[in-house]
Amino acid sequence: MPTRRDLLLGTGSLLLAAAASPLRAATGDASLDDALAALEHAAGGRLGIALLDTGTGRRFGRRDDARFPMCSTFKALLAGAVLHAVDRGRVRLDQRVDIGAGDLVTYSPYVETRVADGHARVDDLCRATVTLSDNAAANLLLPLVGGPPGLTALLRELGDPVTRLDRREPELNEAAAGDPRDTTSPRAMIDSLQRLLFGDALRPPSQAVLAAWLIENRTGDARIRAGVPGDWRVGDKTGTCGAGTAADVAVLYPPGRAPLLLAIYVHGAQLDGPAINALHADVTRLLVAAPGQA
């Protein structure tokens, strides 16, 4: 009997075969929405998508105002919040943060190398938070911006009425159905990234630093990055909560065009890790192939 993963991959292959010709979005007369609905149905759970062309302002969304667990995608916003504090003289990138063995939590590949020295620089913690998704690094940075309440308050100040961080790593990955804690919407996430990367929330040097960290990310090769043409640059931040709940948020740089912002959130899918990665890549390919979307 075929597994749900087999059904997902089969559905994705059919849809993407139809999208392979220029500006084709789905099979036969089906719309992009129908194609994405088929992927969601095959995956189980919920699929949320938001896409913004920063040059034209054109948007596409599916469940883009629904709440989804952020998982580790909050770390892109956290790094932006630290840079916001740097721009205002409250934090320095070369500032040292004390580290002890008690700071280690599940998956802390960078911080565990710093325990012996007892400290790390803020910029190195930010880089590890974004590029490695180091959980302890994120926890060590949170006090610099007022903890989860401080990050949420900053997002409100910058114009995001939706996104909220309530807990630290790893508790925020609980991702219980209906729990509003530690959630965002796809649209709110890309709008906050737009303010940080291209708006006036950060000074240009800090915008460049945040973009560089996202581009340097090492955790997203099988998700959004796998679905874009080879000549596009990508910066992204992944998130994985387990139990079929995962995400990827990205800034895409097509050659000769303004950047695109894309958020894909999945909650409660009946998929293993490789199949969830494939779902992100398939959604991205459909969006890139769809007329007028990407």
C-alpha positions in Angstrom: 0.0 0.0 0.0 1.5 3.4 -0.9 2.4 5.6 2.0 1.3 9.2 2.4 4.9 10.2 1.5 4.5 8.2 -1.8 1.2 10.0 -2.6 2.8 13.4 -1.9 5.8 12.7 -4.1 3.6 11.3 -6.8 1.2 14.3 -6.7 4.1 16.7 -6.7 5.7 15.0 -9.7 2.4 15.3 -11.7 1.9 18.9 -10.9 5.5 19.8 -11.5 5.5 18.1 -14.9 2.7 20.3 -15.9 4.5 23.3 -14.5 7.7 22.6 -16.4 6.8 24.6 -19.4 7.3 28.4 -19.0 4.5 30.0 -16.9 2.5 26.8 -16.4 1.3 26.5 -12.8 -0.6 23.2 -12.7 -2.2 20.3 -14.5 -4.7 20.8 -17.3 -7.1 23.6 -16.4 -6.3 23.5 -12.7 -5.2 26.8 -11.0 -2.2 27.4 -8.8 -4.6 27.2 -5.8 -5.8 23.8 -7.0 -2.3 22.5 -7.4 -1.4 23.7 -3.9 -4.6 22.2 -2.5 -3.6 18.9 -4.0 -0.2 19.0 -2.3 -1.8 19.9 1.0 -4.3 17.1 0.7 -1.6 14.6 0.0 0.5 15.8 2.9 -2.2 16.1 5.5 -2.3 18.9 7.9 -2.3 22.6 6.9 -0.1 24.4 4.4 0.4 28.2 4.6 2.1 30.3 2.0 2.9 34.0 1.6 4.9 35.4 -1.3 5.8 39.1 -1.9 7.5 40.7 -4.9 9.3 43.6 -3.2 9.6 45.4 -6.6 6.0 45.4 -7.6 4.2 44.8 -4.3 2.4 41.8 -5.9 1.4 39.1 -3.4 0.2 35.6 -3.4 -1.1 33.7 -0.4 -2.7 30.5 0.8 -3.8 30.4 4.4 -1.5 33.4 4.7 -3.4 35.0 7.6 -3.7 31.7 9.6 -1.5 31.1 12.6 1.3 28.6 12.4 4.0 27.6 14.9 7.1 29.5 14.1 9.5 26.7 15.2 13.0 28.1 14.5 12.0 30.7 11.9 11.7 33.1 14.8 15.5 33.2 14.9 15.6 35.4 11.7 13.5 37.9 13.6 15.6 37.6 16.7 18.8 38.3 14.8 17.0 41.3 13.3 16.0 42.5 16.7 19.6 42.3 18.0 20.7 44.3 15.0 17.9 46.8 15.8 19.4 47.1 19.3 22.9 47.5 17.8 21.7 50.4 15.6 20.4 52.2 18.7 23.6 51.7 20.7 22.1 49.3 23.2 24.1 46.3 22.1 27.5 45.8 20.4 28.3 43.1 17.9 31.7 42.6 19.6 30.1 42.4 23.0 30.8 39.3 25.0 28.0 37.1 26.4 28.8 34.7 29.3 28.3 31.0 28.7 28.1 28.1 31.1 27.4 24.4 30.9 23.9 25.2 32.2 23.1 27.1 29.0 23.3 24.0 26.8 20.0 22.7 25.4 19.2 20.2 22.7 21.1 21.1 19.5 23.6 23.7 20.4 26.5 22.9 18.0 28.3 26.2 18.3 27.6 27.1 22.0 28.9 23.7 23.2 32.3 24.7 21.7 32.3 27.9 23.7 31.6 26.5 27.2 35.3 26.0 27.9 36.1 29.6 27.2 33.0 30.8 29.0 31.9 33.5 26.6 31.1 34.3 22.9 30.6 37.4 20.9 27.1 38.7 20.0 27.8 38.5 16.3 29.0 35.0 16.5 25.9 34.0 18.5 23.7 35.6 15.9 25.5 33.8 13.1 25.1 30.5 14.8 21.5 31.2 15.6 20.7 31.9 11.9 23.1 29.6 10.0 23.1 26.6 12.3 19.8 27.1 14.1 21.8 26.8 17.4 19.1 26.7 20.2 21.4 27.8 23.0 22.7 30.7 21.0 19.1 31.9 20.5 18.4 31.6 24.2 21.6 33.6 25.0 20.6 36.4 22.7 17.0 36.7 23.9 17.9 38.7 27.1 19.6 41.3 24.9 16.2 42.2 23.4 14.1 41.8 26.5 13.3 38.1 26.2 10.3 36.8 24.4 8.1 39.7 25.5 10.7 42.2 24.3 10.9 40.6 20.9 7.1 40.5 20.6 6.9 44.2 21.7 9.5 45.2 19.1 7.5 43.4 16.4 4.4 45.3 17.4 6.4 48.6 17.3 7.5 47.8 13.8 4.0 47.1 12.7 3.5 43.3 13.1 0.2 42.7 15.0 0.4 38.9 14.7 3.7 37.4 15.5 4.4 36.5 19.1 7.2 34.7 20.9 6.3 33.3 24.4 8.9 30.7 25.3 12.5 29.8 24.8 14.2 26.9 23.1 13.3 24.1 23.1 9.8 24.6 24.7 8.6 26.8 21.9 8.6 23.7 19.6 5.7 22.1 21.3 3.4 23.3 18.5 0.1 22.1 19.9 -2.9 22.5 17.7 -4.8 25.7 18.6 -2.1 27.1 20.9 -1.4 30.7 19.9 1.9 30.8 21.7 5.1 31.1 19.6 3.1 31.6 16.3 3.0 33.8 13.3 1.1 33.9 10.0 2.9 33.5 6.7 2.0 37.1 5.7 3.0 38.6 9.0 6.4 36.8 8.8 7.3 38.1 5.3 6.0 41.6 6.2 8.3 41.7 9.2 11.2 40.4 7.1 10.4 43.1 4.6 10.7 45.8 7.3 14.0 44.4 8.5 15.6 43.7 5.2 14.2 46.4 3.0 12.3 48.9 5.1 13.4 51.4 7.8 13.6 49.0 10.8 17.4 48.6 10.4 20.1 50.8 9.0 21.6 49.7 5.7 24.7 48.1 7.2 22.6 46.0 9.5 20.3 45.0 6.7 23.4 43.8 4.8 24.6 41.8 7.8 21.2 40.1 8.3 20.9 39.3 4.6 24.4 37.8 4.7 23.6 35.6 7.7 20.4 34.3 5.9 22.4 33.6 2.7 25.0 31.7 4.8 22.4 29.4 6.3 23.3 25.8 6.2 20.0 24.1 7.2 17.8 24.9 4.2 19.3 23.2 1.1 16.5 20.7 0.7 13.6 23.1 1.2 13.0 26.5 -0.6 16.5 26.5 -1.9 15.9 23.2 -3.7 12.9 24.7 -5.6 14.4 27.8 -7.2 16.5 28.1 -10.4 20.2 27.5 -10.0 21.1 31.1 -10.8 19.0 32.6 -8.0 20.6 33.5 -4.7 18.7 32.5 -1.6 18.8 33.5 2.1 16.6 31.5 4.4 15.8 30.4 7.9 14.2 27.0 8.5 12.2 25.7 11.4 11.3 22.2 12.5 9.1 21.4 15.4 8.5 17.7 14.8 5.2 15.9 14.4 4.9 17.0 10.8 5.3 20.7 11.6 8.0 22.7 9.8 8.7 25.9 7.9 11.1 27.8 5.8 11.2 31.6 5.3 13.3 33.1 2.6 14.5 36.1 0.6 15.0 35.2 -3.0 17.2 37.1 -5.4 16.3 36.4 -9.1 18.9 37.8 -11.5 18.1 41.3 -12.7 14.9 41.7 -10.5 13.9 42.9 -7.1 14.0 40.3 -4.3 11.1 38.1 -3.4 10.1 37.2 0.1 8.5 33.7 0.6 7.2 31.9 3.7 6.0 28.3 3.8 4.5 26.8 6.9 3.3 23.3 7.4 1.5 22.1 10.6 0.4 18.6 11.4 1.4 16.9 8.1 1.6 13.1 8.0 5.1 13.3 6.6 8.6 12.4 7.6 11.5 14.9 7.4 12.6 14.2 3.8 9.0 14.4 2.6 8.4 17.7 4.4 11.6 19.0 2.7 10.2 17.8 -0.6 6.9 19.6 0.0 8.7 22.9 0.6 10.7 22.4 -2.6 7.6 21.4 -4.6 5.6 24.4 -3.4 8.5 26.7 -4.4 8.7 25.2 -7.9 5.0 25.7 -8.4 5.2 29.4 -7.4 8.3 30.0 -9.5 6.6 28.5 -12.5 3.2 30.2 -12.0 2.4 33.2 -14.3 2.9 36.5 -12.6 3.8 35.0 -9.2 7.6 34.7 -9.1 
